[in-house]
Each structure stands twice: as C-alpha cells, then as structure tokens.
Amino acid sequence: MDYVIIKEDSNQGKIAINKSVFQAITEITLGDIENIVTEPAGTFSKKPVIVKVDDNKLKIETDVRIRYGANVNSTCGLVQSKIYENIVFMTGCRPSEVRVNVTGFQI
C-alpha cells in the first residue's frame, strides 16, 4: 500500500495521503536538525528515508550520521520527536514507529 487512509467513510470516497508526503516531511525535518548529516541517496543501495505502511500503520526509518562530539542519545531522541511532531502537525497522522539508524560519524 502506498498511502495512509485518513478518512474512509466520506460520501465522496476515501481521503488518503501518499507515503511520499511523509518521506518529504521527514527529509525536510532532518535538514533542520543540528548535529546530524543524512546519508545521501544511493549509499549502500538504500534510501536515507524509508516509509512503510502496514495495516494502515505508518512506520518511518531513516539513516543519519552524527557530528563528532554530539551526544548520540539526545540527538537521536530529538530526531525521533521532531519527525513525529512534524508529521502529526502537517498531516494529522500519528506514526506508529519512527526508527533512527546511526550509520556513522561526521568529523
């Protein structure tokens, strides 16, 4: 499934959001967070942001590198909360999972 159903019982039909919208929101959010560097597309044959929809549940996974000297736990916690907050604010959807994978450090 490539979309999340927002409202199903409408007289005009279903209201849904494509998962590419969630990917774009996540990428924009990552660009605004200090102390992280996103993995460029194509690194290890993987996209830096993966959005999955299973049983109408939204799951987001992203790969980042942490700037040397930054606290990894607090930075990853900030990334998770900002992605979650922005998706809820912009779409009204609540992700069931936001996973941050640290792939290395930027010196």
Chimera marker file (.cmm) of the C-alpha trace (Angstrom):
<marker_set name="trace">
<marker id="1" x="0.000" y="0.000" z="0.000" r="1" g="1" b="0" radius="0.5"/>
<marker id="2" x="1.383" y="3.403" z="-0.971" r="1" g="1" b="0" radius="0.5"/>
<marker id="3" x="-0.885" y="5.576" z="1.153" r="1" g="1" b="0" radius="0.5"/>
<marker id="4" x="-2.396" y="6.015" z="4.612" r="1" g="1" b="0" radius="0.5"/>
<marker id="5" x="-6.178" y="6.283" z="4.776" r="1" g="1" b="0" radius="0.5"/>
<marker id="6" x="-7.194" y="9.353" z="6.760" r="1" g="1" b="0" radius="0.5"/>
<marker id="7" x="-10.952" y="9.213" z="6.360" r="1" g="1" b="0" radius="0.5"/>
<marker id="8" x="-12.740" y="6.235" z="4.845" r="1" g="1" b="0" radius="0.5"/>
<marker id="9" x="-16.444" y="6.920" z="5.427" r="1" g="1" b="0" radius="0.5"/>
<marker id="10" x="-16.831" y="10.009" z="3.287" r="1" g="1" b="0" radius="0.5"/>
<marker id="11" x="-19.717" y="10.472" z="0.861" r="1" g="1" b="0" radius="0.5"/>
<marker id="12" x="-17.192" y="11.396" z="-1.816" r="1" g="1" b="0" radius="0.5"/>
<marker id="13" x="-14.877" y="8.439" z="-1.151" r="1" g="1" b="0" radius="0.5"/>
<marker id="14" x="-11.661" y="7.869" z="0.796" r="1" g="1" b="0" radius="0.5"/>
<marker id="15" x="-9.231" y="10.542" z="1.905" r="1" g="1" b="0" radius="0.5"/>
<marker id="16" x="-5.649" y="9.286" z="1.904" r="1" g="1" b="0" radius="0.5"/>
<marker id="17" x="-2.074" y="10.610" z="1.962" r="1" g="1" b="0" radius="0.5"/>
<marker id="18" x="0.638" y="9.096" z="-0.231" r="1" g="1" b="0" radius="0.5"/>
<marker id="19" x="3.707" y="7.840" z="1.609" r="1" g="1" b="0" radius="0.5"/>
<marker id="20" x="5.915" y="10.172" z="-0.480" r="1" g="1" b="0" radius="0.5"/>
<marker id="21" x="4.411" y="13.059" z="1.519" r="1" g="1" b="0" radius="0.5"/>
<marker id="22" x="5.673" y="11.517" z="4.762" r="1" g="1" b="0" radius="0.5"/>
<marker id="23" x="9.073" y="10.965" z="3.166" r="1" g="1" b="0" radius="0.5"/>
<marker id="24" x="9.290" y="14.627" z="2.114" r="1" g="1" b="0" radius="0.5"/>
<marker id="25" x="8.263" y="15.847" z="5.587" r="1" g="1" b="0" radius="0.5"/>
<marker id="26" x="10.914" y="13.605" z="7.168" r="1" g="1" b="0" radius="0.5"/>
<marker id="27" x="13.652" y="14.817" z="4.788" r="1" g="1" b="0" radius="0.5"/>
<marker id="28" x="12.792" y="18.463" z="5.455" r="1" g="1" b="0" radius="0.5"/>
<marker id="29" x="12.782" y="17.827" z="9.196" r="1" g="1" b="0" radius="0.5"/>
<marker id="30" x="16.205" y="16.159" z="9.043" r="1" g="1" b="0" radius="0.5"/>
<marker id="31" x="17.604" y="19.189" z="7.235" r="1" g="1" b="0" radius="0.5"/>
<marker id="32" x="16.576" y="21.420" z="10.146" r="1" g="1" b="0" radius="0.5"/>
<marker id="33" x="18.208" y="19.400" z="12.945" r="1" g="1" b="0" radius="0.5"/>
<marker id="34" x="21.651" y="20.348" z="14.165" r="1" g="1" b="0" radius="0.5"/>
<marker id="35" x="24.402" y="17.734" z="14.649" r="1" g="1" b="0" radius="0.5"/>
<marker id="36" x="23.178" y="15.225" z="12.045" r="1" g="1" b="0" radius="0.5"/>
<marker id="37" x="24.134" y="14.516" z="8.466" r="1" g="1" b="0" radius="0.5"/>
<marker id="38" x="21.753" y="12.470" z="6.335" r="1" g="1" b="0" radius="0.5"/>
<marker id="39" x="23.062" y="9.661" z="4.200" r="1" g="1" b="0" radius="0.5"/>
<marker id="40" x="22.980" y="10.591" z="0.511" r="1" g="1" b="0" radius="0.5"/>
<marker id="41" x="20.559" y="8.627" z="-1.681" r="1" g="1" b="0" radius="0.5"/>
<marker id="42" x="22.153" y="5.538" z="-3.151" r="1" g="1" b="0" radius="0.5"/>
<marker id="43" x="24.557" y="4.949" z="-0.268" r="1" g="1" b="0" radius="0.5"/>
<marker id="44" x="24.650" y="1.206" z="0.352" r="1" g="1" b="0" radius="0.5"/>
<marker id="45" x="21.836" y="0.911" z="-2.247" r="1" g="1" b="0" radius="0.5"/>
<marker id="46" x="19.381" y="2.306" z="0.278" r="1" g="1" b="0" radius="0.5"/>
<marker id="47" x="17.306" y="5.456" z="0.508" r="1" g="1" b="0" radius="0.5"/>
<marker id="48" x="18.037" y="7.726" z="3.500" r="1" g="1" b="0" radius="0.5"/>
<marker id="49" x="14.332" y="7.706" z="4.442" r="1" g="1" b="0" radius="0.5"/>
<marker id="50" x="12.095" y="4.643" z="4.175" r="1" g="1" b="0" radius="0.5"/>
<marker id="51" x="8.348" y="4.940" z="4.717" r="1" g="1" b="0" radius="0.5"/>
<marker id="52" x="6.270" y="1.796" z="5.159" r="1" g="1" b="0" radius="0.5"/>
<marker id="53" x="2.535" y="1.408" z="5.571" r="1" g="1" b="0" radius="0.5"/>
<marker id="54" x="1.357" y="-1.896" z="7.074" r="1" g="1" b="0" radius="0.5"/>
<marker id="55" x="-2.320" y="-2.322" z="8.005" r="1" g="1" b="0" radius="0.5"/>
<marker id="56" x="-2.751" y="1.465" z="7.718" r="1" g="1" b="0" radius="0.5"/>
<marker id="57" x="0.038" y="1.983" z="10.310" r="1" g="1" b="0" radius="0.5"/>
<marker id="58" x="2.788" y="4.400" z="9.360" r="1" g="1" b="0" radius="0.5"/>
<marker id="59" x="6.411" y="3.368" z="10.010" r="1" g="1" b="0" radius="0.5"/>
<marker id="60" x="9.361" y="5.626" z="9.246" r="1" g="1" b="0" radius="0.5"/>
<marker id="61" x="13.028" y="4.664" z="9.194" r="1" g="1" b="0" radius="0.5"/>
<marker id="62" x="15.944" y="6.992" z="8.491" r="1" g="1" b="0" radius="0.5"/>
<marker id="63" x="19.725" y="6.714" z="8.326" r="1" g="1" b="0" radius="0.5"/>
<marker id="64" x="21.843" y="9.533" z="9.742" r="1" g="1" b="0" radius="0.5"/>
<marker id="65" x="25.423" y="10.279" z="10.668" r="1" g="1" b="0" radius="0.5"/>
<marker id="66" x="26.105" y="12.182" z="13.883" r="1" g="1" b="0" radius="0.5"/>
<marker id="67" x="28.572" y="15.060" z="14.013" r="1" g="1" b="0" radius="0.5"/>
<marker id="68" x="31.633" y="14.163" z="16.071" r="1" g="1" b="0" radius="0.5"/>
<marker id="69" x="31.293" y="15.361" z="19.674" r="1" g="1" b="0" radius="0.5"/>
<marker id="70" x="27.481" y="15.441" z="19.749" r="1" g="1" b="0" radius="0.5"/>
<marker id="71" x="25.542" y="13.355" z="22.263" r="1" g="1" b="0" radius="0.5"/>
<marker id="72" x="24.167" y="10.414" z="20.260" r="1" g="1" b="0" radius="0.5"/>
<marker id="73" x="21.232" y="9.585" z="22.565" r="1" g="1" b="0" radius="0.5"/>
<marker id="74" x="19.895" y="13.120" z="22.845" r="1" g="1" b="0" radius="0.5"/>
<marker id="75" x="20.406" y="13.804" z="19.130" r="1" g="1" b="0" radius="0.5"/>
<marker id="76" x="18.548" y="10.630" z="18.100" r="1" g="1" b="0" radius="0.5"/>
<marker id="77" x="15.773" y="11.393" z="20.587" r="1" g="1" b="0" radius="0.5"/>
<marker id="78" x="15.455" y="14.875" z="19.105" r="1" g="1" b="0" radius="0.5"/>
<marker id="79" x="15.318" y="13.440" z="15.572" r="1" g="1" b="0" radius="0.5"/>
<marker id="80" x="12.552" y="11.000" z="16.544" r="1" g="1" b="0" radius="0.5"/>
<marker id="81" x="10.440" y="13.585" z="18.338" r="1" g="1" b="0" radius="0.5"/>
<marker id="82" x="10.800" y="16.242" z="15.607" r="1" g="1" b="0" radius="0.5"/>
<marker id="83" x="9.830" y="13.790" z="12.848" r="1" g="1" b="0" radius="0.5"/>
<marker id="84" x="6.833" y="12.606" z="14.866" r="1" g="1" b="0" radius="0.5"/>
<marker id="85" x="5.718" y="16.156" z="15.760" r="1" g="1" b="0" radius="0.5"/>
<marker id="86" x="6.033" y="17.477" z="12.207" r="1" g="1" b="0" radius="0.5"/>
<marker id="87" x="4.105" y="14.584" z="10.680" r="1" g="1" b="0" radius="0.5"/>
<marker id="88" x="1.314" y="14.934" z="13.226" r="1" g="1" b="0" radius="0.5"/>
<marker id="89" x="1.230" y="18.721" z="12.774" r="1" g="1" b="0" radius="0.5"/>
<marker id="90" x="1.226" y="18.648" z="8.958" r="1" g="1" b="0" radius="0.5"/>
<marker id="91" x="-0.974" y="15.599" z="8.290" r="1" g="1" b="0" radius="0.5"/>
<marker id="92" x="-2.794" y="14.629" z="11.468" r="1" g="1" b="0" radius="0.5"/>
<marker id="93" x="-1.380" y="11.084" z="11.174" r="1" g="1" b="0" radius="0.5"/>
<marker id="94" x="0.427" y="9.578" z="14.134" r="1" g="1" b="0" radius="0.5"/>
<marker id="95" x="3.333" y="7.334" z="13.107" r="1" g="1" b="0" radius="0.5"/>
<marker id="96" x="3.339" y="4.019" z="14.963" r="1" g="1" b="0" radius="0.5"/>
<marker id="97" x="7.132" y="3.853" z="14.706" r="1" g="1" b="0" radius="0.5"/>
<marker id="98" x="9.988" y="6.275" z="13.993" r="1" g="1" b="0" radius="0.5"/>
<marker id="99" x="13.334" y="4.480" z="13.776" r="1" g="1" b="0" radius="0.5"/>
<marker id="100" x="16.671" y="6.317" z="13.558" r="1" g="1" b="0" radius="0.5"/>
<marker id="101" x="19.708" y="4.315" z="12.436" r="1" g="1" b="0" radius="0.5"/>
<marker id="102" x="23.110" y="5.843" z="13.174" r="1" g="1" b="0" radius="0.5"/>
<marker id="103" x="25.373" y="4.782" z="10.322" r="1" g="1" b="0" radius="0.5"/>
<marker id="104" x="28.500" y="6.631" z="11.422" r="1" g="1" b="0" radius="0.5"/>
<marker id="105" x="30.031" y="9.918" z="12.496" r="1" g="1" b="0" radius="0.5"/>
<marker id="106" x="30.897" y="13.087" z="10.594" r="1" g="1" b="0" radius="0.5"/>
<marker id="107" x="34.266" y="14.568" z="11.564" r="1" g="1" b="0" radius="0.5"/>
<link id1="1" id2="2" r="1" g="1" b="0" radius="0.2"/>
<link id1="2" id2="3" r="1" g="1" b="0" radius="0.2"/>
<link id1="3" id2="4" r="1" g="1" b="0" radius="0.2"/>
<link id1="4" id2="5" r="1" g="1" b="0" radius="0.2"/>
<link id1="5" id2="6" r="1" g="1" b="0" radius="0.2"/>
<link id1="6" id2="7" r="1" g="1" b="0" radius="0.2"/>
<link id1="7" id2="8" r="1" g="1" b="0" radius="0.2"/>
<link id1="8" id2="9" r="1" g="1" b="0" radius="0.2"/>
<link id1="9" id2="10" r="1" g="1" b="0" radius="0.2"/>
<link id1="10" id2="11" r="1" g="1" b="0" radius="0.2"/>
<link id1="11" id2="12" r="1" g="1" b="0" radius="0.2"/>
<link id1="12" id2="13" r="1" g="1" b="0" radius="0.2"/>
<link id1="13" id2="14" r="1" g="1" b="0" radius="0.2"/>
<link id1="14" id2="15" r="1" g="1" b="0" radius="0.2"/>
<link id1="15" id2="16" r="1" g="1" b="0" radius="0.2"/>
<link id1="16" id2="17" r="1" g="1" b="0" radius="0.2"/>
<link id1="17" id2="18" r="1" g="1" b="0" radius="0.2"/>
<link id1="18" id2="19" r="1" g="1" b="0" radius="0.2"/>
<link id1="19" id2="20" r="1" g="1" b="0" radius="0.2"/>
<link id1="20" id2="21" r="1" g="1" b="0" radius="0.2"/>
<link id1="21" id2="22" r="1" g="1" b="0" radius="0.2"/>
<link id1="22" id2="23" r="1" g="1" b="0" radius="0.2"/>
<link id1="23" id2="24" r="1" g="1" b="0" radius="0.2"/>
<link id1="24" id2="25" r="1" g="1" b="0" radius="0.2"/>
<link id1="25" id2="26" r="1" g="1" b="0" radius="0.2"/>
<link id1="26" id2="27" r="1" g="1" b="0" radius="0.2"/>
<link id1="27" id2="28" r="1" g="1" b="0" radius="0.2"/>
<link id1="28" id2="29" r="1" g="1" b="0" radius="0.2"/>
<link id1="29" id2="30" r="1" g="1" b="0" radius="0.2"/>
<link id1="30" id2="31" r="1" g="1" b="0" radius="0.2"/>
<link id1="31" id2="32" r="1" g="1" b="0" radius="0.2"/>
<link id1="32" id2="33" r="1" g="1" b="0" radius="0.2"/>
<link id1="33" id2="34" r="1" g="1" b="0" radius="0.2"/>
<link id1="34" id2="35" r="1" g="1" b="0" radius="0.2"/>
<link id1="35" id2="36" r="1" g="1" b="0" radius="0.2"/>
<link id1="36" id2="37" r="1" g="1" b="0" radius="0.2"/>
<link id1="37" id2="38" r="1" g="1" b="0" radius="0.2"/>
<link id1="38" id2="39" r="1" g="1" b="0" radius="0.2"/>
<link id1="39" id2="40" r="1" g="1" b="0" radius="0.2"/>
<link id1="40" id2="41" r="1" g="1" b="0" radius="0.2"/>
<link id1="41" id2="42" r="1" g="1" b="0" radius="0.2"/>
<link id1="42" id2="43" r="1" g="1" b="0" radius="0.2"/>
<link id1="43" id2="44" r="1" g="1" b="0" radius="0.2"/>
<link id1="44" id2="45" r="1" g="1" b="0" radius="0.2"/>
<link id1="45" id2="46" r="1" g="1" b="0" radius="0.2"/>
<link id1="46" id2="47" r="1" g="1" b="0" radius="0.2"/>
<link id1="47" id2="48" r="1" g="1" b="0" radius="0.2"/>
<link id1="48" id2="49" r="1" g="1" b="0" radius="0.2"/>
<link id1="49" id2="50" r="1" g="1" b="0" radius="0.2"/>
<link id1="50" id2="51" r="1" g="1" b="0" radius="0.2"/>
<link id1="51" id2="52" r="1" g="1" b="0" radius="0.2"/>
<link id1="52" id2="53" r="1" g="1" b="0" radius="0.2"/>
<link id1="53" id2="54" r="1" g="1" b="0" radius="0.2"/>
<link id1="54" id2="55" r="1" g="1" b="0" radius="0.2"/>
<link id1="55" id2="56" r="1" g="1" b="0" radius="0.2"/>
<link id1="56" id2="57" r="1" g="1" b="0" radius="0.2"/>
<link id1="57" id2="58" r="1" g="1" b="0" radius="0.2"/>
<link id1="58" id2="59" r="1" g="1" b="0" radius="0.2"/>
<link id1="59" id2="60" r="1" g="1" b="0" radius="0.2"/>
<link id1="60" id2="61" r="1" g="1" b="0" radius="0.2"/>
<link id1="61" id2="62" r="1" g="1" b="0" radius="0.2"/>
<link id1="62" id2="63" r="1" g="1" b="0" radius="0.2"/>
<link id1="63" id2="64" r="1" g="1" b="0" radius="0.2"/>
<link id1="64" id2="65" r="1" g="1" b="0" radius="0.2"/>
<link id1="65" id2="66" r="1" g="1" b="0" radius="0.2"/>
<link id1="66" id2="67" r="1" g="1" b="0" radius="0.2"/>
<link id1="67" id2="68" r="1" g="1" b="0" radius="0.2"/>
<link id1="68" id2="69" r="1" g="1" b="0" radius="0.2"/>
<link id1="69" id2="70" r="1" g="1" b="0" radius="0.2"/>
<link id1="70" id2="71" r="1" g="1" b="0" radius="0.2"/>
<link id1="71" id2="72" r="1" g="1" b="0" radius="0.2"/>
<link id1="72" id2="73" r="1" g="1" b="0" radius="0.2"/>
<link id1="73" id2="74" r="1" g="1" b="0" radius="0.2"/>
<link id1="74" id2="75" r="1" g="1" b="0" radius="0.2"/>
<link id1="75" id2="76" r="1" g="1" b="0" radius="0.2"/>
<link id1="76" id2="77" r="1" g="1" b="0" radius="0.2"/>
<link id1="77" id2="78" r="1" g="1" b="0" radius="0.2"/>
<link id1="78" id2="79" r="1" g="1" b="0" radius="0.2"/>
<link id1="79" id2="80" r="1" g="1" b="0" radius="0.2"/>
<link id1="80" id2="81" r="1" g="1" b="0" radius="0.2"/>
<link id1="81" id2="82" r="1" g="1" b="0" radius="0.2"/>
<link id1="82" id2="83" r="1" g="1" b="0" radius="0.2"/>
<link id1="83" id2="84" r="1" g="1" b="0" radius="0.2"/>
<link id1="84" id2="85" r="1" g="1" b="0" radius="0.2"/>
<link id1="85" id2="86" r="1" g="1" b="0" radius="0.2"/>
<link id1="86" id2="87" r="1" g="1" b="0" radius="0.2"/>
<link id1="87" id2="88" r="1" g="1" b="0" radius="0.2"/>
<link id1="88" id2="89" r="1" g="1" b="0" radius="0.2"/>
<link id1="89" id2="90" r="1" g="1" b="0" radius="0.2"/>
<link id1="90" id2="91" r="1" g="1" b="0" radius="0.2"/>
<link id1="91" id2="92" r="1" g="1" b="0" radius="0.2"/>
<link id1="92" id2="93" r="1" g="1" b="0" radius="0.2"/>
<link id1="93" id2="94" r="1" g="1" b="0" radius="0.2"/>
<link id1="94" id2="95" r="1" g="1" b="0" radius="0.2"/>
<link id1="95" id2="96" r="1" g="1" b="0" radius="0.2"/>
<link id1="96" id2="97" r="1" g="1" b="0" radius="0.2"/>
<link id1="97" id2="98" r="1" g="1" b="0" radius="0.2"/>
<link id1="98" id2="99" r="1" g="1" b="0" radius="0.2"/>
<link id1="99" id2="100" r="1" g="1" b="0" radius="0.2"/>
<link id1="100" id2="101" r="1" g="1" b="0" radius="0.2"/>
<link id1="101" id2="102" r="1" g="1" b="0" radius="0.2"/>
<link id1="102" id2="103" r="1" g="1" b="0" radius="0.2"/>
<link id1="103" id2="104" r="1" g="1" b="0" radius="0.2"/>
<link id1="104" id2="105" r="1" g="1" b="0" radius="0.2"/>
<link id1="105" id2="106" r="1" g="1" b="0" radius="0.2"/>
<link id1="106" id2="107" r="1" g="1" b="0" radius="0.2"/>
</marker_set>
